[in-house]
Amino acid sequence: MSNLNSVYGFAATGTARNQWPLQTVAATAETILQISTDSGTNTNYFLVAPSGGQIFGATTGVDYNGNPAITDRSNYMTGLPSGESNDQFNSSSWVGRKFRVRIAGTGTAGQNAAQTILFNLYQGTSATLGSDKIIGTTGAAFAIAQSGSNVAFSFWIEADLIWDGSALLSGSYTANVSGGTTSQIKTVTVLPNLPAVTTTAGLSFLATITLGNAASSTVQVSEFLIDRV
């Protein structure tokens, strides 16, 4: 569920557009988490911070991007008078202001004595992960203790970030993954990579799952959001 200060992302499960489907993974290759499209197929999901030119519910005349006299509307976490939209941003809305990227979900690990799971949160725009930077992780591959059946698991990663507006994205993250009767936590940790981000478009995030064994497993993302904090 989105928080009061959630500004963009998706937190609904299902197979309709912009909902998180139950995703099947049956390979050990790192797999990008996907979202549903209009056609009913799934596609790799990039969570991109909103900026100038994007309109979320505004009407002509109150759009922040078209009226420079309306300043800093994005600082408000609650509604504005007369039903005006609050979800307006420009290219400098994220400069020097702390924000949080968070993803959470559940799943079922396919039965295998050597099964492990690992989730990574990336900054980047590449679907091949080649140029993307890990900015959060559930840590060492988490071993799923299994006894002749699949095992349910849950996970979350939260990265608290700040961008200088021209060169560097920095911050820290925490994470947790649990399955069966055990749990693994990552306490507050500095970003393992400091991405070079030169434009707002570079505030793009994606997440992946990696299995230790190709036994067919499922993952159900419940939310992938940007929060102002």
C-alpha positions as CSV (number, residue, x, y, z in Angstrom):
1,M,0.0,0.0,0.0
2,S,1.3,3.4,-0.9
3,N,2.1,5.9,2.0
4,L,0.7,9.4,2.4
5,N,4.0,10.7,0.9
6,S,4.2,8.2,-2.0
7,V,4.5,10.2,-5.2
8,Y,4.9,7.6,-8.0
9,G,4.9,3.9,-8.7
10,F,2.5,1.0,-8.5
11,A,1.0,-0.9,-5.6
12,A,-1.7,-3.1,-7.1
13,T,-1.5,-6.8,-8.0
14,G,-3.2,-8.4,-11.0
15,T,-2.9,-8.8,-14.7
16,A,-4.4,-5.5,-15.9
17,R,-2.3,-2.5,-17.0
18,N,0.2,-1.2,-14.4
19,Q,-0.5,-4.1,-12.0
20,W,2.0,-6.5,-10.6
21,P,1.4,-10.1,-11.9
22,L,2.4,-13.3,-10.3
23,Q,5.7,-13.8,-12.1
24,T,7.2,-17.2,-12.7
25,V,10.9,-17.6,-12.7
26,A,12.5,-21.0,-13.6
27,A,16.1,-20.1,-14.4
28,T,19.2,-19.1,-12.4
29,A,19.9,-16.1,-14.6
30,E,19.2,-12.7,-12.9
31,T,15.7,-11.8,-13.9
32,I,14.2,-8.3,-13.9
33,L,10.8,-7.9,-12.1
34,Q,8.0,-7.2,-14.5
35,I,4.6,-5.4,-14.6
36,S,1.5,-6.0,-16.7
37,T,0.7,-4.1,-19.9
38,D,-2.5,-3.3,-21.8
39,S,-2.0,-6.4,-24.0
40,G,-2.0,-8.7,-21.0
41,T,1.7,-9.4,-21.4
42,N,4.5,-8.5,-18.9
43,T,7.3,-6.1,-19.4
44,N,10.5,-5.1,-17.5
45,Y,9.6,-2.3,-15.1
46,F,11.6,0.9,-14.7
47,L,10.4,3.2,-11.9
48,V,11.3,6.7,-13.0
49,A,11.0,9.8,-10.8
50,P,8.4,12.2,-12.3
51,S,9.6,15.4,-13.8
52,G,8.6,18.3,-16.0
53,G,6.1,17.4,-18.8
54,Q,4.4,14.6,-16.9
55,I,0.9,15.3,-15.7
56,F,-0.8,13.2,-13.0
57,G,-4.4,14.2,-12.7
58,A,-4.0,18.0,-13.1
59,T,-6.3,20.1,-15.3
60,T,-5.3,22.9,-17.6
61,G,-4.7,26.0,-15.6
62,V,-3.4,24.4,-12.5
63,D,-0.7,22.3,-14.0
64,Y,2.6,23.1,-12.1
65,N,4.6,22.7,-15.2
66,G,2.6,25.4,-17.0
67,N,2.3,27.9,-14.2
68,P,5.5,29.1,-12.7
69,A,3.6,31.1,-10.1
70,I,2.6,27.8,-8.4
71,T,5.8,27.0,-6.5
72,D,6.9,23.8,-4.7
73,R,3.5,22.1,-4.8
74,S,5.3,18.8,-4.7
75,N,6.3,19.5,-1.1
76,Y,2.8,18.9,0.1
77,M,1.9,15.4,1.1
78,T,-1.9,16.1,1.3
79,G,-4.4,17.5,-1.1
80,L,-4.6,21.1,-2.3
81,P,-7.6,23.4,-2.1
82,S,-10.5,23.0,-4.6
83,G,-9.4,19.5,-5.6
84,E,-6.3,20.6,-7.4
85,S,-3.8,17.9,-8.2
86,N,-0.8,17.6,-5.9
87,D,1.3,15.3,-8.2
88,Q,3.2,17.9,-10.2
89,F,7.0,18.0,-10.5
90,N,9.6,19.8,-12.5
91,S,13.2,19.0,-13.5
92,S,14.6,20.3,-10.2
93,S,12.0,18.7,-7.8
94,W,14.5,16.0,-6.8
95,V,17.6,18.1,-6.4
96,G,19.0,18.1,-2.9
97,R,15.9,16.5,-1.4
98,K,15.9,13.2,0.3
99,F,13.6,10.5,-1.2
100,R,13.1,6.8,-0.8
101,V,12.8,4.0,-3.3
102,R,11.1,0.9,-1.9
103,I,10.0,-2.4,-3.2
104,A,8.3,-5.3,-1.4
105,G,6.7,-8.6,-2.2
106,T,6.2,-12.2,-1.6
107,G,6.8,-15.5,-3.5
108,T,7.2,-19.2,-3.4
109,A,10.6,-20.8,-3.8
110,G,10.6,-23.9,-6.0
111,Q,11.5,-27.0,-4.1
112,N,15.2,-27.9,-4.2
113,A,17.7,-28.7,-1.5
114,A,20.1,-26.0,-2.8
115,Q,17.5,-23.3,-3.4
116,T,18.5,-19.7,-2.6
117,I,17.0,-16.3,-3.5
118,L,18.5,-12.9,-3.9
119,F,16.9,-9.5,-4.7
120,N,18.8,-6.5,-6.0
121,L,17.6,-2.9,-6.5
122,Y,19.3,-1.0,-9.4
123,Q,19.7,2.5,-10.7
124,G,19.8,2.6,-14.4
125,T,18.0,2.4,-17.7
126,S,19.5,-0.8,-19.3
127,A,17.3,-3.9,-19.6
128,T,20.5,-6.0,-19.8
129,L,21.8,-4.6,-16.5
130,G,25.1,-4.0,-18.1
131,S,25.4,-0.3,-17.2
132,D,23.0,-0.4,-14.2
133,K,24.3,0.1,-10.6
134,I,23.2,-2.0,-7.6
135,I,22.0,0.5,-4.9
136,G,20.4,-2.1,-2.6
137,T,20.4,-5.8,-2.1
138,T,19.0,-8.4,0.3
139,G,22.6,-9.5,0.8
140,A,24.2,-12.9,0.4
141,A,22.0,-15.4,-1.4
142,F,19.4,-16.5,1.1
143,A,19.1,-20.2,1.6
144,I,15.6,-21.6,1.6
145,A,15.3,-24.5,4.1
146,Q,13.1,-27.0,2.3
147,S,11.7,-30.4,3.1
148,G,9.9,-31.9,0.1
149,S,7.8,-28.9,-0.8
150,N,7.9,-25.3,-2.0
151,V,8.5,-22.6,0.6
152,A,6.8,-19.2,0.8
153,F,9.1,-16.1,1.2
154,S,8.8,-12.3,1.5
155,F,11.2,-9.5,0.9
156,W,11.7,-5.7,0.9
157,I,14.4,-3.2,0.0
158,E,14.4,0.5,0.9
159,A,17.0,3.0,-0.4
160,D,17.1,6.5,1.1
161,L,18.7,8.7,-1.6
162,I,19.7,12.2,-2.4
163,W,20.8,13.6,-5.7
164,D,23.0,16.7,-6.2
165,G,21.3,17.6,-9.5
166,S,24.2,17.1,-11.8
167,A,26.6,14.3,-11.0
168,L,26.0,12.0,-8.0
169,L,23.3,9.9,-6.5
170,S,24.1,8.8,-2.9
171,G,22.6,7.5,0.2
172,S,22.0,4.3,2.1
173,Y,19.7,1.2,2.1
174,T,18.2,-1.5,4.3
175,A,16.7,-4.8,3.3
176,N,15.1,-8.0,4.5
177,V,14.3,-11.4,3.1
178,S,12.5,-14.2,5.0
179,G,11.4,-17.8,4.2
180,G,10.3,-20.8,6.1
181,T,11.5,-20.2,9.7
182,T,14.5,-18.0,9.0
183,S,15.1,-14.4,8.2
184,Q,18.0,-12.2,6.9
185,I,18.3,-8.5,7.5
186,K,20.6,-5.9,6.0
187,T,21.1,-3.0,8.5
188,V,21.6,0.5,7.2
189,T,24.4,0.3,4.7
190,V,26.0,2.9,2.4
191,L,25.2,2.4,-1.3
192,P,27.6,-0.2,-2.7
193,N,27.8,2.0,-5.9
194,L,27.5,5.8,-6.3
195,P,25.8,6.2,-9.6
196,A,26.7,9.1,-11.9
197,V,23.3,10.7,-12.6
198,T,23.4,13.8,-14.8
199,T,19.7,14.3,-15.6
200,T,16.3,13.6,-13.9
201,A,15.8,10.8,-16.4
202,G,18.6,9.0,-14.7
203,L,16.6,8.7,-11.6
204,S,15.4,5.3,-13.0
205,F,15.2,2.2,-10.9
206,L,14.6,-1.5,-11.4
207,A,14.7,-4.6,-9.3
208,T,15.7,-8.3,-10.0
209,I,15.5,-11.7,-8.5
210,T,18.2,-14.4,-8.8
211,L,17.5,-18.1,-8.0
212,G,20.2,-20.5,-6.9
213,N,18.5,-23.3,-8.6
214,A,16.2,-23.4,-11.6
215,A,13.3,-25.1,-9.8
216,S,10.2,-23.1,-10.9
217,S,9.5,-20.3,-8.4
218,T,7.1,-17.4,-8.3
219,V,7.4,-13.8,-7.1
220,Q,4.6,-11.3,-6.4
221,V,5.7,-7.7,-6.1
222,S,3.2,-5.8,-3.9
223,E,4.6,-2.3,-4.3
224,F,7.5,-0.5,-6.0
225,L,7.3,3.2,-5.2
226,I,9.1,6.5,-4.7
227,D,8.4,8.3,-1.4
228,R,9.2,11.9,-0.5
229,V,10.7,11.8,3.0
